[in-house]
Amino acid sequence: MTEPEQIEGQLKECERKFLKALQECPLAVTLTSAIDHRYIEVNNTFERVSGWKRNEVIGRTPFDIDIWVDPSDRVAFVKRLLSGDTVRNLEVRARLKNREVWIGLGFAALIEINGETCVLSLISGITDFKEAEEAKQAEVTLSSMARRLIQAQEEERASVAHELHDYVDGLLLLSMNLDSVRQHFPYPERNEQIAETSRQIEDLAMEIQNLSHRLHSSKLEYLGLAVAAASFCKNLSDQKKVEIQFASEGIPEHLPQDVSLCLFRVLQGAVEIALSHGGSQSVEVSLGGGSKEVYLTVRDSGISFDVDNAANAPRIELAIMKERMNLVDGEFSVQSQRGRGATIQARVPLHAKIDSAEAAG
């Protein structure tokens, strides 16, 4: 099995475990595409409540099976998610397979499965007391499942990054061997070709190494958020040939791991948006905090986008960042106007998080 096939297999195993967890949820769960609305997965509770079997809905859309009493409600709540809004306690009026109308409470979040942005929905019936009590736990269940998926994905990122690191070592060794061969090669006219091949291998090794660091930052794990963020900005600046000004102050020494990881992923996404959607050649990154909070600001002066109206606005990327912030009780905001740059801000109140992190440490 080749290296890419092994990596793909590991990622699929991670997603398989998450999809298995969906089946164990007592609420009705659906996983649909955020782009074309087709069903990707449903659980046993959905089958029982709706009357539709899994093999009858997978690959089709809610509109195909006429399950929403008002289909515009489905379109509206997906648009809310893609705009970065949260969907909690949404009244869902569904038409079951037997044509009866069923009313429930819906909770939804954006997640990524197999490289595709999806809508994870949990729906609880409110027709009796027991189901109403389940509805109160739906948001907790949704948050827990999202955390489990992110944790599994991060563990897989670390595993893949480790394997890529080994691959980089092999490429660098190959480059050194080629240089050694070139020095003793009896045909000088071929030496330049060998030297060029060696340089290409070294360039490839550096690209893979950068990918490895983006997947999993060992500096974040061992040296903390400020060091990892500074390293990321410098490496990306060198790689993309752009100016990234980084400043940090007052980051607590014992910052909880989930907060550090969340802010680091938001930093990666925000800078990528500034460079790709904003077309900026200069980005300012500010990381600060104290005993009560930690915050991140990413500001650019590029072409940018109109969050509400522009077709090129990175709605999905922003929505996923906001969902990450929700998991650590954080705040997330975007200020952007086409032609005038954008500012992305993230803030996490620490409260008792620092105390618990210090106790654990």
C-alpha positions as CSV (number, residue, x, y, z in Angstrom):
1,M,0.0,0.0,0.0
2,T,1.4,3.4,-0.9
3,E,1.8,6.3,1.5
4,P,-1.2,8.3,0.2
5,E,-3.3,5.2,0.4
6,Q,-2.3,4.6,4.1
7,I,-3.1,8.2,5.0
8,E,-6.5,8.0,3.2
9,G,-7.2,4.8,5.0
10,Q,-6.5,6.4,8.4
11,L,-8.7,9.4,7.8
12,K,-11.5,7.1,6.6
13,E,-11.2,5.1,9.8
14,C,-11.5,8.2,11.9
15,E,-14.7,9.2,10.0
16,R,-16.0,5.6,10.3
17,K,-15.8,5.8,14.1
18,F,-17.6,9.1,14.2
19,L,-20.4,7.8,11.9
20,K,-20.7,4.8,14.2
21,A,-21.2,7.1,17.1
22,L,-24.1,8.8,15.3
23,Q,-25.9,5.5,15.2
24,E,-25.8,5.2,19.0
25,C,-27.4,8.6,19.5
26,P,-31.0,8.4,20.9
27,L,-32.0,11.5,18.9
28,A,-32.8,11.5,15.2
29,V,-29.6,12.3,13.4
30,T,-29.0,13.3,9.8
31,L,-25.7,14.1,8.0
32,T,-26.3,16.0,4.8
33,S,-24.2,18.0,2.3
34,A,-24.1,21.7,3.0
35,I,-23.9,22.3,-0.8
36,D,-26.5,20.1,-2.5
37,H,-28.5,18.9,0.6
38,R,-28.2,15.2,-0.2
39,Y,-28.3,12.7,2.6
40,I,-24.9,11.2,3.5
41,E,-26.0,9.3,6.6
42,V,-29.0,8.8,8.9
43,N,-29.2,6.9,12.1
44,N,-31.6,4.2,13.5
45,T,-33.7,6.8,15.3
46,F,-34.3,8.7,12.1
47,E,-35.5,5.5,10.4
48,R,-37.8,4.7,13.3
49,V,-39.3,8.2,13.6
50,S,-39.6,9.1,9.9
51,G,-40.5,5.7,8.5
52,W,-37.9,6.1,5.8
53,K,-35.2,3.5,5.6
54,R,-31.5,4.4,5.2
55,N,-31.3,2.9,1.7
56,E,-34.3,4.9,0.6
57,V,-32.8,8.3,1.5
58,I,-29.0,8.1,1.1
59,G,-28.0,10.1,-2.1
60,R,-31.4,11.8,-2.2
61,T,-32.3,15.1,-0.7
62,P,-35.0,16.2,1.8
63,F,-36.8,17.9,-1.1
64,D,-36.8,14.6,-3.0
65,I,-38.7,12.8,-0.2
66,D,-40.8,15.8,0.7
67,I,-39.9,15.5,4.4
68,W,-40.0,19.3,5.3
69,V,-43.6,20.7,5.5
70,D,-42.1,24.0,4.4
71,P,-38.9,23.3,2.3
72,S,-37.9,26.9,2.6
73,D,-37.2,26.3,6.3
74,R,-34.5,23.8,5.3
75,V,-32.9,26.3,2.9
76,A,-33.1,29.1,5.5
77,F,-31.4,27.1,8.3
78,V,-28.5,25.9,6.1
79,K,-28.0,29.5,5.0
80,R,-27.8,30.5,8.7
81,L,-25.1,27.9,9.3
82,L,-23.1,28.9,6.3
83,S,-23.2,32.6,7.3
84,G,-21.7,31.7,10.7
85,D,-24.9,31.7,12.7
86,T,-25.8,29.0,15.2
87,V,-28.9,26.8,15.0
88,R,-30.3,25.8,18.3
89,N,-33.9,25.0,19.4
90,L,-35.2,25.3,15.9
91,E,-38.8,24.1,15.5
92,V,-38.8,21.4,12.8
93,R,-42.1,20.5,11.1
94,A,-41.5,17.2,9.3
95,R,-43.8,15.2,7.0
96,L,-43.3,11.5,7.8
97,K,-43.4,8.8,5.2
98,N,-47.0,8.0,6.2
99,R,-47.7,11.7,5.5
100,E,-48.3,12.6,9.2
101,V,-46.8,15.8,10.4
102,W,-44.2,15.5,13.2
103,I,-42.9,18.4,15.2
104,G,-39.5,18.4,16.9
105,L,-36.6,20.6,18.1
106,G,-33.6,20.8,15.9
107,F,-29.9,21.5,16.6
108,A,-27.3,21.7,13.9
109,A,-23.6,22.3,13.2
110,L,-21.2,22.3,10.3
111,I,-18.5,19.6,10.2
112,E,-16.2,18.2,7.6
113,I,-16.4,14.5,6.5
114,N,-14.1,13.1,3.8
115,G,-13.2,16.6,2.7
116,E,-16.8,17.7,2.3
117,T,-18.6,20.3,4.4
118,C,-21.6,18.7,5.9
119,V,-24.6,19.7,8.1
120,L,-24.9,17.5,11.2
121,S,-28.5,17.7,12.5
122,L,-30.0,16.3,15.7
123,I,-33.7,16.4,16.1
124,S,-35.8,15.5,19.1
125,G,-39.6,15.1,19.2
126,I,-41.5,17.2,21.6
127,T,-44.8,15.3,21.5
128,D,-44.4,13.8,25.0
129,F,-42.5,14.5,28.2
130,K,-39.8,12.0,27.7
131,E,-38.9,13.4,24.3
132,A,-39.0,16.9,25.7
133,E,-36.5,16.0,28.3
134,E,-34.3,14.5,25.5
135,A,-34.6,17.8,23.6
136,K,-33.0,19.6,26.6
137,Q,-30.0,17.4,26.2
138,A,-29.7,17.7,22.4
139,E,-27.4,20.7,22.5
140,V,-25.1,19.0,25.0
141,T,-25.1,15.9,22.8
142,L,-24.3,17.9,19.6
143,S,-21.4,19.7,21.4
144,S,-20.1,16.4,22.7
145,M,-20.2,14.7,19.3
146,A,-18.5,17.7,17.6
147,R,-15.8,17.6,20.2
148,R,-15.3,13.9,19.6
149,L,-15.0,14.4,15.9
150,I,-12.5,17.3,16.3
151,Q,-10.5,15.2,18.8
152,A,-10.4,12.2,16.4
153,Q,-9.4,14.4,13.5
154,E,-6.7,16.1,15.5
155,E,-5.3,12.7,16.6
156,E,-5.3,11.6,13.0
157,R,-3.6,14.8,11.9
158,A,-0.8,14.1,14.5
159,S,-0.4,10.5,13.2
160,V,-0.3,11.6,9.5
161,A,2.1,14.4,10.4
162,H,4.5,11.9,12.1
163,E,4.4,9.7,9.0
164,L,5.1,12.7,6.7
165,H,8.0,13.7,8.9
166,D,9.5,10.2,8.3
167,Y,8.9,10.6,4.6
168,V,10.7,14.0,4.6
169,D,13.7,12.3,6.3
170,G,13.8,9.7,3.5
171,L,13.7,12.4,0.8
172,L,16.5,14.4,2.4
173,L,18.6,11.2,2.6
174,L,17.9,10.5,-1.0
175,S,19.0,14.1,-1.9
176,M,22.3,13.6,0.0
177,N,22.9,10.3,-1.8
178,L,22.4,12.0,-5.2
179,D,24.9,14.7,-4.2
180,S,27.4,12.0,-3.3
181,V,26.8,10.2,-6.6
182,R,27.2,13.4,-8.5
183,Q,30.7,14.0,-7.0
184,H,31.9,10.7,-8.2
185,F,29.9,10.5,-11.4
186,P,32.2,9.9,-14.5
187,Y,30.1,11.9,-16.9
188,P,30.3,15.7,-16.0
189,E,27.7,16.6,-18.6
190,R,25.1,14.7,-16.5
191,N,26.1,16.4,-13.2
192,E,23.9,19.4,-13.7
193,Q,20.8,17.1,-14.2
194,I,21.6,15.2,-11.1
195,A,22.1,18.5,-9.1
196,E,18.7,19.8,-10.4
197,T,17.0,16.5,-9.4
198,S,18.5,16.8,-6.0
199,R,17.2,20.4,-5.6
200,Q,13.7,19.3,-6.7
201,I,13.7,16.6,-4.1
202,E,14.8,19.1,-1.4
203,D,12.0,21.5,-2.5
204,L,9.5,18.6,-2.3
205,A,10.8,17.7,1.1
206,M,10.3,21.2,2.4
207,E,6.7,21.4,1.0
208,I,5.8,18.1,2.7
209,Q,7.4,19.4,5.9
210,N,5.3,22.5,5.8
211,L,2.2,20.4,5.3
212,S,3.2,18.2,8.2
213,H,3.5,21.3,10.4
214,R,0.1,22.6,9.3
215,L,-1.5,19.2,10.1
216,H,0.0,19.1,13.6
217,S,2.2,21.6,15.4
218,S,4.6,19.9,17.9
219,K,5.5,23.4,19.0
220,L,1.9,24.0,20.0
221,E,2.0,20.9,22.1
222,Y,5.3,21.4,23.8
223,L,6.1,25.1,23.7
224,G,2.7,26.8,23.8
225,L,0.4,28.9,21.6
226,A,2.5,32.0,21.3
227,V,5.6,30.1,20.1
228,A,3.6,28.0,17.7
229,A,1.7,31.0,16.3
230,A,4.9,32.9,15.7
231,S,6.5,30.0,14.0
232,F,3.4,29.4,11.8
233,C,3.4,33.1,10.7
234,K,7.1,33.1,9.9
235,N,7.0,29.9,7.9
236,L,4.0,30.9,5.9
237,S,5.5,34.4,5.3
238,D,8.7,32.8,3.9
239,Q,6.7,30.2,1.9
240,K,4.2,32.7,0.3
241,K,6.6,35.6,0.1
242,V,4.2,37.9,2.0
243,E,4.6,40.1,5.0
244,I,3.0,38.7,8.2
245,Q,3.5,40.9,11.3
246,F,3.1,38.9,14.5
247,A,2.9,40.2,18.1
248,S,1.9,38.5,21.3
249,E,1.6,39.6,24.9
250,G,0.3,38.2,28.2
251,I,-0.6,34.7,27.1
252,P,-1.0,32.6,30.2
253,E,1.6,29.9,30.8
254,H,-1.0,27.2,31.5
255,L,-3.5,27.7,28.7
256,P,-5.9,24.8,28.4
257,Q,-5.1,22.6,25.5
258,D,-8.5,22.8,23.8
259,V,-8.3,26.6,23.9
260,S,-4.8,26.7,22.5
261,L,-5.7,24.3,19.7
262,C,-8.9,26.2,18.8
263,L,-7.2,29.5,18.5
264,F,-4.3,28.0,16.5
265,R,-6.7,26.5,14.0
266,V,-8.6,29.8,13.8
267,L,-5.3,31.6,13.2
268,Q,-4.4,29.2,10.4
269,G,-7.9,29.7,8.8
270,A,-8.0,33.5,9.2
271,V,-4.5,34.0,7.6
272,E,-5.3,31.7,4.7
273,I,-8.5,33.7,4.1
274,A,-6.6,37.0,4.2
275,L,-4.1,35.6,1.6
276,S,-6.6,33.7,-0.7
277,H,-9.8,35.7,-0.5
278,G,-8.4,39.1,0.4
279,G,-5.4,38.9,-1.9
280,S,-3.4,40.7,0.7
281,Q,0.4,41.0,0.7
282,S,0.4,42.2,4.3
283,V,-1.3,40.6,7.3
284,E,-1.2,41.7,11.0
285,V,-1.6,39.0,13.7
286,S,-2.1,40.0,17.3
287,L,-2.3,37.4,20.1
288,G,-2.9,38.6,23.7
289,G,-4.6,37.9,27.0
290,G,-4.4,37.7,30.7
291,S,-5.8,35.7,33.6
292,K,-9.4,36.3,32.4
293,E,-9.3,35.9,28.7
294,V,-7.2,35.3,25.6
295,Y,-7.8,36.9,22.2
296,L,-6.7,36.7,18.6
297,T,-6.9,39.4,15.9
298,V,-6.0,38.9,12.3
299,R,-6.2,42.0,10.1
300,D,-5.4,42.6,6.4
301,S,-5.6,45.4,4.0
302,G,-6.4,43.4,0.9
303,I,-9.4,43.4,-1.5
304,S,-11.3,41.4,1.0
305,F,-15.0,40.5,0.7
306,D,-18.5,41.6,1.7
307,V,-19.6,39.0,4.4
308,D,-23.3,39.4,3.6
309,N,-23.4,39.9,-0.1
310,A,-20.2,38.8,-1.9
311,A,-20.4,35.5,-3.8
312,N,-16.7,34.9,-3.1
313,A,-17.1,35.3,0.7
314,P,-15.5,32.3,2.5
315,R,-18.8,31.5,4.3
316,I,-18.0,27.8,5.0
317,E,-14.5,28.5,6.4
318,L,-15.9,31.3,8.6
319,A,-18.8,29.1,9.8
320,I,-16.5,26.2,10.8
321,M,-14.2,28.6,12.7
322,K,-17.2,29.9,14.6
323,E,-18.3,26.4,15.4
324,R,-14.9,25.7,16.8
325,M,-15.1,28.8,19.0
326,N,-18.5,27.7,20.3
327,L,-16.9,24.5,21.6
328,V,-14.7,26.6,24.0
329,D,-17.5,29.1,24.9
330,G,-15.7,31.7,22.8
331,E,-16.7,34.7,20.7
332,F,-16.0,35.1,17.0
333,S,-16.6,38.1,14.8
334,V,-15.7,39.2,11.2
335,Q,-15.6,42.8,10.0
336,S,-15.0,43.0,6.3
337,Q,-15.9,45.4,3.4
338,R,-14.9,44.7,-0.1
339,G,-11.9,46.8,-1.1
340,R,-11.1,47.9,2.5
341,G,-9.7,44.8,4.1
342,A,-11.0,42.5,6.8
343,T,-10.6,41.9,10.5
344,I,-11.2,38.5,12.1
345,Q,-11.4,38.4,15.9
346,A,-11.7,35.5,18.3
347,R,-11.9,35.7,22.1
348,V,-12.1,33.0,24.8
349,P,-13.0,33.8,28.4
350,L,-10.9,31.7,30.7
351,H,-12.8,31.8,34.0
352,A,-12.1,28.5,35.8
353,K,-10.3,27.0,32.7
354,I,-6.9,28.3,33.9
355,D,-7.4,26.9,37.4
356,S,-8.4,23.4,36.0
357,A,-5.5,23.5,33.6
358,E,-3.0,24.3,36.3
359,A,-4.5,21.6,38.5
360,A,-4.1,19.1,35.7
361,G,-0.6,20.3,35.1
